Amino acid sequence: MENQIHPCTWGAILSVALLSLLGIMTETSMNVTYPELSREFGISLDMTQWITTAYLLMVTIMMGTTAYLLKKYHPQYLQVVAVIAFMVGDVVCAIAPSFTILLVGRLVQATATGLATPILFHLIFTQVPRAKLGMMTGIAGMIISLAPALGPTYGGLVSSTMSWRMIFWFLLPFGLISLIGGQIFVRGEVSTHPKPFSWPSFIALSLAMLTWVYAFSVIGKQGFSLSFWGLLVLAVVLFGGFVWQNNRGASQLVNLQVFRHAAVRDDALTYFGLQFLNIGISVVIPVYAQYVLHTGALLAGVILLPGTLIGAVISPLAGHLADQRGFQLPIRIGTSLLVVGALCFLAFQPKLTAIWLLVFFIVLRAGFNFCFSNTISNATTQVSVQAATDISSLFNMVQQLAGATGVVFLTALMAIFQNQGQGSLATRTYQGGRVDFWITLILAVVIAGISAVNYHRQSHATN
């Protein structure tokens, strides 16, 4: 019985996973509304993308606090705060009279996702037996990985038949379901003597991430200018200041000592690359489909649906495979599929149709789901159970920063061609899309290389 998962644990995980799914769905459901929002509020594409980028940034900043919060406060209490933030932000977005108010509502909602996802993995890493870890993280990955691509499909269906505002109203009742389930099932322990919260570390980290993402956003209007490079250097300096401040004194935001393990460092880099690719391409494809292929918002979102569903099925199977055969096999399968999928987007771009976009995204998404949950699970097995909270917080923070970077960078590259290129808007977007597909392929190859080195090193360490 020691390897069995308690029914209350199942209930807690599903309740928090629902909130995480809702948060990520609102994150990506607006991707297909970029053209509509640009027209309604009179703003350009590189400004509209802040609807997603600012959301991801706030999620990332909140995740930086969860290692501390989960040691000081019961998960049940944090889940209440997260649900309330989601519902308040949801209503603000639904009634927003301007782009600024819409952005404020998105930021409030983002605090919910920033809490929910680390709580979810904290429950798994602390309450699920190690023998079931791969399967359970696979199931969690299945639930929350449905959201990034289900979001555009849902958003396209709602916005094309009603109004983009209804995207938020329809999700509101599900927040209440998560609240009730969480208060019935979520339980957890807290540290008896947590370290004080490190405000200097938090401020340095927040400024570093804001500067980092803003640096990439200026590419859309200014290209790789002096401003971009200056902001990028400043971001690196601020990250260095965060590390220095976090590792000194009595207070600590998160335990960075887990990165002393080479496998954890490699897994973090892999995790960053996977989410950069995943969220970035989930924005690029709907935008490309509408501007280049002249599809409607609904079809642009539906393109992502089959890949999402297939990937969702793969995720728990990949976790079970990892439990039986180790993490190396599913991750090698996944990285191979990533490279193949990315190569297809680039090689067949002149002949791309909505159907081919759909097929190639299935390959890419399958590769992503073979890798994603198994990457964080492998990192968790490299540290003690007590350090699992830090792994959860750090890796979720890494993947959200990666998502924000992917959105703003790939969108900015496309915006350069839209704003400064020659020919029709479709031609300019096609040219920007080609650059994005090159970036996707290069990143897929880098991910495969890091993973190969990582598991080669791990296999030698166990021999």
Salt bridges, closest charged atoms under 4 A:
GLU40 OE2 - ARG165 NH2 3.53
ASP46 OD2 - LYS221 NZ 3.52
ASP266 OD2 - ARG457 NH1 2.46
ASP390 OD2 - LYS71 NZ 3.49
